[in-house]
């Protein structure tokens, strides 16, 4: 199984949620993503209420400081996923946040099957 999660390296939960909601709205404009969301049970992201969009965003994102993000990523990896795609969603300083995410990824234990 493959999972794709958006990562926001910030403890500002409202800003993280807003940024991920904005990204989801952008993706929902493309038919391939709209179809993917529908297949996952999110029938109409474009027509969703703010509450539904927030729920979807919270489902698709990891936010917090490096320790929190690392813990959540480890839990996902331990859940039996074959692959995990981490997508940075920047809300302040993209270069710094990218470096933080790379530090998180670099600190993960490597398992070679």
C-alpha positions as a printed Julia matrix, in Angstrom:
113×3 Matrix{Float64}:
   0.0    0.0     0.0
   1.16   3.53   -0.81
   0.23   6.61    1.21
   0.67  10.29    0.4
   0.61  12.78    3.25
   1.19  16.5     3.34
   3.66  17.65    5.96
   3.49  21.08    7.57
   6.41  21.79    9.89
   4.62  24.24   12.14
   2.88  24.14   15.49
   0.35  26.71   14.24
  -2.5   24.26   13.66
  -4.85  26.83   12.11
  -2.23  27.94    9.57
  -1.33  24.31    8.79
  -4.97  23.39    8.24
  -5.6   26.43    6.05
  -2.53  25.69    3.9
  -3.49  22.05    3.39
  -7.12  22.96    2.61
  -5.9   25.39   -0.02
  -3.7   22.68   -1.55
  -6.59  20.19   -1.59
  -8.86  22.71   -3.3
  -6.19  23.21   -5.97
  -5.83  19.46   -6.52
  -9.6   18.96   -6.67
  -9.7   21.11   -9.83
  -7.89  18.35  -11.74
 -10.06  15.45  -12.85
  -7.52  12.77  -11.9
  -7.36  14.03   -8.32
 -11.12  14.59   -8.16
 -11.58  10.95   -9.22
  -9.01   9.77   -6.66
 -10.78  11.68   -3.87
 -14.14  10.23   -4.97
 -12.73   6.69   -5.0
 -11.5    7.26   -1.45
 -15.0    8.25   -0.35
 -14.72  12.03   -0.63
 -17.41  12.34   -3.29
 -17.11  16.02   -4.11
 -14.17  17.84   -2.62
 -14.95  20.92   -4.71
 -18.46  21.08   -3.26
 -17.54  20.1     0.27
 -18.46  22.17    3.28
 -15.66  23.82    5.24
 -16.09  21.18    7.94
 -15.77  18.31    5.44
 -12.73  19.92    3.83
 -11.1   20.39    7.24
 -11.74  16.73    8.04
 -10.14  15.64    4.77
  -7.17  17.95    5.36
  -6.66  16.56    8.86
  -6.76  13.06    7.41
  -4.14  13.87    4.78
  -1.68  15.9     6.84
   0.94  15.67    9.5
   1.77  18.91   11.26
   3.88  19.97   14.19
   7.51  20.3    15.12
  10.21  17.89   13.94
   9.66  15.52   16.88
   5.92  15.29   16.28
   6.33  14.85   12.52
   9.0   12.16   12.99
   6.78  10.26   15.43
   3.79  10.34   13.05
   5.94   9.3    10.07
   7.4    6.4    12.07
   3.89   5.27   13.05
   2.8    5.32    9.41
   5.86   3.36    8.32
   5.27   0.8    11.05
   1.65   0.37    9.96
   2.69  -1.83    7.04
   2.88   0.68    4.22
   5.01  -0.29    1.25
   5.71   3.32    0.35
   5.13   6.7     1.96
   5.22   9.93   -0.01
   5.82  13.04    2.09
   4.88  16.34    0.49
   6.03  19.52    2.18
   3.42  22.25    2.46
   5.26  25.39    3.5
   3.6   28.17    5.44
   6.49  30.47    6.32
  10.05  29.72    5.18
  10.08  27.0     2.52
  13.87  26.51    2.49
  14.01  26.14    6.29
  10.97  23.88    6.42
  12.39  21.7     3.62
  15.65  21.37    5.58
  13.7   20.37    8.68
  11.79  17.72    6.73
  15.03  16.38    5.26
  16.44  16.14    8.8
  13.36  14.17    9.87
  13.66  11.79    6.92
  17.41  11.43    7.44
  16.88  10.47   11.08
  14.54   7.59   10.27
  15.88   4.06   10.6
  16.51   2.41    7.25
  15.11  -1.04    6.65
  16.17  -2.91    3.53
  13.88  -5.76    2.58
